[in-house]
Each structure stands twice: as C-alpha cells, then as structure tokens.
Amino acid sequence: MQLRRSGTNNFTGKELRNLRGLKTPAGVQRFLDDLPYHLADTAWSPRVVLRERTAHCLEGAIFAAAALRVLGFPPLLWDLEADQDTDHVLAIFKVRGLWGAVAKSNFTVCRYREPVYRTLRELAMSYFNVYFNLRGERTLRRYSRPVDLSRFDHRDWMISEHGVWFIAEHLCQIAHAPLLTLAQAGRLTRIDARTRAAEMLGHVSKAAG
C-alpha cells in the first residue's frame, strides 16, 4: 500500500478532521452507508456531500476518492458500464497489491469490496451476478481503467460549490474493457425473485419520494 497525503490542503481543518476520522476504507464505506440516497440530477463535490449529508452513486464515489486521498491512498475513480442499465461509479484502492472498492449504491450488494482482488477484472466480476436492471436482466458488460482524480485538482473537484460534471463526462469518454463475449451475453439468464428482493432492500425510487 502506497500512502500519499498530498492534495488535501484545500479542505478546511474541520473537514479534514471529519475525513481523517473515517480512518479506513471500510470506515469511508460506513459513512456512505449512513447517508440517505437521493435521486436529484446533481454532481456534488465531496465538500457539498459533507455539508448536505446525502449522495447518489456518482457523488458517493467521488466523495470516497477524496476521503481515501486524505487517508493516504491515491484518489482513484472507476466506472462499471452496463447495457440497458445505468453505469456504476466506485472509488477503488489497493492494499498489499490487491484491489478493493468503496461505493454508494441504491442496490444492496453493489457497495464495498474487501481488498482481495488480484485484478480489476476480478473486482468487476464480483459485481456481475448482482448487477441487473428492473426487468431482472444481468446488465454489466465493461469496466474502465482507474482514473486518478488528481488530474482535476486544477478544477477544485474536492471543494467546488459547482457541479463536477466534468468528472462524469471524462468517465464516458475513456475506453472500457469487455467482461463478456456477445455469445456469453446472449446466454444469460434473468435473476431469480429472491436475489431481486435481497438486492433491492432499502431501494429508493422517485415514487417513494
């Protein structure tokens, strides 16, 4: 594990204390799990997430990348790309050469992964069986390379009071590696009712307000 503590001096002292208090990637995940999931069309910075105490998938991942940076990890963002479904964005980290992930999700199991995965493909496949759309179709197809968010330091991505949509736009532009062949995708079955019920525990929808 390579620790880096640069690039955090734009947070206030109080913000840094809050972030350092999370202590570990698992602590960052617990913080995200305690935040209500919202469905607004926003792209808040980590500073705004800290203030508003709510986040969706993209905002949660960007927040986690900033929190991990404060804890000494590179601020790495990662995109899982789906067909007939929405993408999932995560913050990823390495411990002793193995990958783990932190994420905010509206689905129960698409969140934290312990750092036990040797490759990004292995990590992506850990989400495959529980990644489905509301028709019950297994939809995960591709994964991106890691994006080091320090590339956006000049745009104040950690503390901006404006939307950080430029991060989402960058994720849409970069190459993604395939997880399945077309033949494999054509043979996929739909998830069963018990898996659907378990994965949607606590799911927030617009109808539910």
C-alpha positions as CSV (number, residue, x, y, z in Angstrom):
1,M,0.0,0.0,0.0
2,Q,1.5,3.3,-1.1
3,L,0.3,6.2,1.1
4,R,0.1,9.8,-0.2
5,R,-1.1,12.8,1.8
6,S,-0.8,15.5,-0.8
7,G,-3.6,17.5,-2.4
8,T,-5.8,17.8,0.7
9,N,-4.9,21.3,1.8
10,N,-8.0,22.8,0.2
11,F,-10.3,21.3,2.8
12,T,-10.9,23.2,6.0
13,G,-9.5,21.9,9.2
14,K,-12.9,20.7,10.3
15,E,-13.5,18.9,7.0
16,L,-10.1,17.2,7.3
17,R,-10.8,16.1,10.8
18,N,-14.1,14.6,9.7
19,L,-12.5,12.8,6.8
20,R,-9.5,11.5,8.8
21,G,-12.0,10.3,11.4
22,L,-13.2,7.7,8.9
23,K,-9.7,6.0,9.4
24,T,-10.0,3.2,6.8
25,P,-11.7,2.4,3.5
26,A,-14.3,0.4,5.5
27,G,-14.9,3.5,7.6
28,V,-15.5,5.5,4.4
29,Q,-18.0,2.9,3.4
30,R,-19.8,3.0,6.7
31,F,-20.1,6.8,6.4
32,L,-21.6,6.4,2.9
33,D,-24.0,3.7,4.1
34,D,-25.3,6.0,6.7
35,L,-26.1,8.8,4.2
36,P,-29.6,8.8,2.6
37,Y,-29.6,8.1,-1.1
38,H,-31.0,10.8,-3.2
39,L,-32.1,10.9,-6.9
40,A,-31.5,14.5,-7.8
41,D,-29.7,15.3,-11.0
42,T,-26.6,16.7,-9.3
43,A,-22.9,16.2,-9.3
44,W,-21.8,17.5,-5.9
45,S,-18.2,17.8,-4.8
46,P,-17.0,16.0,-1.6
47,R,-17.3,19.3,0.3
48,V,-21.0,19.6,-0.6
49,V,-21.7,15.9,0.3
50,L,-20.1,16.5,3.7
51,R,-22.4,19.5,4.2
52,E,-25.6,18.1,2.8
53,R,-25.2,14.6,4.3
54,T,-26.7,12.8,1.3
55,A,-25.4,11.4,-2.0
56,H,-26.1,9.2,-5.0
57,C,-23.7,6.8,-6.8
58,L,-21.5,9.3,-8.6
59,E,-21.3,11.7,-5.7
60,G,-20.6,8.9,-3.2
61,A,-17.7,7.6,-5.3
62,I,-16.2,11.0,-5.8
63,F,-16.5,11.6,-2.1
64,A,-14.9,8.3,-1.3
65,A,-12.0,9.0,-3.6
66,A,-11.4,12.3,-1.7
67,A,-11.7,10.6,1.7
68,L,-9.3,7.9,0.6
69,R,-6.9,10.5,-0.5
70,V,-7.0,12.1,2.9
71,L,-6.3,8.7,4.4
72,G,-3.2,8.3,2.1
73,F,-4.5,6.4,-0.9
74,P,-4.5,7.8,-4.5
75,P,-7.9,9.2,-5.4
76,L,-8.9,6.6,-7.9
77,L,-12.3,6.5,-9.6
78,W,-13.6,3.5,-11.6
79,D,-16.6,3.0,-13.9
80,L,-18.7,-0.1,-14.5
81,E,-20.6,0.1,-17.7
82,A,-23.9,-1.7,-18.4
83,D,-26.2,-2.3,-21.3
84,Q,-29.9,-1.4,-20.9
85,D,-29.0,0.0,-17.5
86,T,-27.1,2.8,-15.7
87,D,-23.4,2.8,-15.0
88,H,-22.0,2.3,-11.5
89,V,-19.1,4.5,-10.3
90,L,-16.8,3.4,-7.5
91,A,-13.7,4.6,-5.7
92,I,-11.0,1.9,-5.7
93,F,-7.9,1.3,-3.6
94,K,-5.1,-1.2,-3.2
95,V,-3.8,-2.9,-0.1
96,R,-0.7,-5.1,-0.5
97,G,-1.2,-5.2,-4.2
98,L,-4.9,-6.3,-4.1
99,W,-7.9,-4.2,-5.2
100,G,-10.9,-3.2,-3.1
101,A,-13.7,-0.8,-3.7
102,V,-16.0,1.7,-1.9
103,A,-19.3,2.8,-3.3
104,K,-22.7,4.4,-2.7
105,S,-25.5,2.4,-4.4
106,N,-29.2,2.2,-4.5
107,F,-28.8,-1.6,-4.6
108,T,-27.8,-3.5,-1.5
109,V,-24.7,-5.5,-2.7
110,C,-23.2,-3.1,-5.2
111,R,-21.2,-1.4,-2.5
112,Y,-18.0,-2.3,-0.6
113,R,-15.4,-4.9,-1.6
114,E,-12.6,-6.0,0.6
115,P,-9.1,-5.6,-1.0
116,V,-8.7,-9.3,-2.0
117,Y,-9.0,-9.0,-5.8
118,R,-5.8,-9.5,-7.9
119,T,-7.0,-7.7,-11.0
120,L,-9.6,-5.1,-11.9
121,R,-11.4,-7.8,-14.0
122,E,-11.7,-9.9,-10.9
123,L,-13.1,-6.9,-9.0
124,A,-15.6,-6.2,-11.8
125,M,-16.8,-9.8,-11.9
126,S,-17.6,-9.6,-8.2
127,Y,-20.4,-7.3,-9.1
128,F,-21.6,-9.2,-12.2
129,N,-24.2,-11.6,-10.6
130,V,-25.9,-8.8,-8.6
131,Y,-25.9,-6.2,-11.3
132,F,-29.3,-6.1,-13.0
133,N,-32.0,-3.8,-14.3
134,L,-35.6,-3.6,-13.2
135,R,-36.5,-6.3,-15.7
136,G,-34.2,-8.7,-14.0
137,E,-31.7,-8.8,-16.8
138,R,-28.0,-9.1,-15.9
139,T,-26.5,-6.0,-17.5
140,L,-22.9,-5.5,-16.5
141,R,-20.7,-5.6,-19.6
142,R,-17.5,-3.4,-19.3
143,Y,-15.1,-1.7,-16.9
144,S,-12.8,1.2,-17.2
145,R,-9.2,1.8,-16.2
146,P,-8.7,3.7,-13.0
147,V,-9.0,7.5,-13.2
148,D,-6.7,9.4,-10.8
149,L,-8.8,12.4,-9.8
150,S,-5.7,14.4,-9.0
151,R,-5.8,15.2,-12.7
152,F,-8.7,17.6,-11.9
153,D,-7.0,19.3,-9.0
154,H,-6.8,22.5,-11.0
155,R,-10.7,22.4,-11.2
156,D,-11.1,22.1,-7.4
157,W,-13.0,18.8,-7.7
158,M,-12.9,18.2,-3.9
159,I,-14.3,21.5,-2.7
160,S,-16.2,23.1,-5.7
161,E,-19.5,24.6,-4.9
162,H,-20.5,24.0,-8.5
163,G,-21.3,20.6,-10.2
164,V,-18.3,18.4,-11.0
165,W,-20.0,17.0,-14.2
166,F,-16.6,17.2,-15.9
167,I,-15.7,14.0,-14.0
168,A,-18.7,12.1,-15.3
169,E,-18.0,13.4,-18.8
170,H,-14.4,12.0,-18.6
171,L,-15.7,8.6,-17.5
172,C,-17.9,8.5,-20.5
173,Q,-15.0,9.3,-22.8
174,I,-12.4,6.8,-21.7
175,A,-12.1,3.2,-23.0
176,H,-13.7,0.3,-21.2
177,A,-12.7,-3.3,-21.3
178,P,-15.3,-6.0,-22.1
179,L,-16.3,-8.6,-19.5
180,L,-18.3,-10.9,-21.8
181,T,-18.3,-12.0,-25.4
182,L,-21.5,-11.5,-27.4
183,A,-22.2,-15.2,-27.3
184,Q,-21.9,-15.2,-23.5
185,A,-24.2,-12.2,-23.1
186,G,-26.8,-13.9,-25.3
187,R,-27.0,-16.9,-23.0
188,L,-27.5,-15.0,-19.8
189,T,-30.5,-15.9,-17.6
190,R,-32.5,-13.4,-15.6
191,I,-32.1,-13.1,-11.8
192,D,-34.5,-15.0,-9.5
193,A,-37.1,-13.4,-7.3
194,R,-35.1,-13.9,-4.0
195,T,-32.0,-12.2,-5.5
196,R,-34.1,-9.3,-6.7
197,A,-35.7,-8.9,-3.3
198,A,-32.4,-9.0,-1.4
199,E,-30.6,-6.6,-3.7
200,M,-33.5,-4.1,-3.6
201,L,-33.7,-3.9,0.2
202,G,-33.9,-0.2,1.0
203,H,-34.1,0.8,-2.7
204,V,-35.1,4.4,-3.2
205,S,-37.4,5.3,-6.1
206,K,-39.0,8.5,-7.2
207,A,-42.4,7.1,-6.5
208,A,-41.3,6.7,-2.9
209,G,-40.3,10.3,-2.7
